[in-house]
């Protein structure tokens, strides 16, 4: 389930505040701008993950239609296998 925009913004705000408080991040720009950038990156990450999920479902359905020789469908989640393959090909960590 994808988080809402409000949840993403809350996570970004908390992350920036904690990094600043721990002195792990020194701000060169306004805090709100950095929070917005973190939110943008998180949103893009969730969008990429959703896209991989859609593509994996499509590819898994295609494999099932082809018969996937040698694979027992009841023992293998093809959607998950395809999701991992697609993510790896894109350099995306799930």
ABEGO torsion letter per residue (X at the ends): XBBBAAAAAAAAAAAAAAAAAAGABBBABBAAAAAAAAAAAAAAAAAAAAAAAAAAAAAAAAAAAAGGBGBBAAABBAAAAAAAAAAAAAGBBX
